[in-house]
Amino acid sequence: MKVGVLALQGAFREHIVSLEALGVTALAVRLPEQLDGCDGLVIPGGESTAIGKLMETYGFYEAVARRHEEGMAIWGTCAGAILLARSVLDALPGQRTLGLMDIAVRRNAYGRQSESFEVGLDVSGLSGGPYTGVFIRAPWIESVGEGVEALARHAGRIVAAREGDLMATTFHPELTGDPRIHRLFVEQVVGSPRA
């Protein structure tokens, strides 16, 4: 199995380290053709508008949509969750997303960098007690469509969700050293009906 990590901006190195610790071949994806052969893709946290502009420049929007249609599972963390969403509340004018996941996300919902925090989360499908959610200028998921499963909530807001072979977390699992959510995604890649 090979999982690509979009390596245009943001915390991509940490995801690669986390995936490799699980024995997964992880690839830093900098060009659309590198998606070929990937069974899964992680879109990391960072700055959603910066990542989005770079995706536009390099032609990633069409390539990611095509590969997803062919069966590639995708997980977006923080900014990546914004880029997966069908709609973004408080989006910048002209801000583009992949529009693959039936969720509405509110950008910077938890405030500025100085208001970042960590909190224990009960995540559906994870055993072993609460998962530490690291929230940095984080969005939250305002609403989900019919086929979307909410995996975790904080203060009543959805912060993790799954729809088929798509997953979104509004926090940063790559910064915790806890492999459970990366393992959940890897299991999702393996179990994808189109894989």
Secondary structure, 3 states (H helix, E strand, C coil): CEEEEECCCCCHHHHHHHHHHCCCEEEEECCHHHHCCCCEEEECCCCHHHHHHHHHHHCHHHHHHHHHHCCCEEEEECHHHHHHEEEEECCCCCCCCCCCEEEEEECCCCCCHHHCEEEEECCCCCCCCCEEEEECCCCEEEEECCCCEEEEEECCEEEEEEECCEEEECCCHHHCCCCHHHHHHHHHHHHCCCC
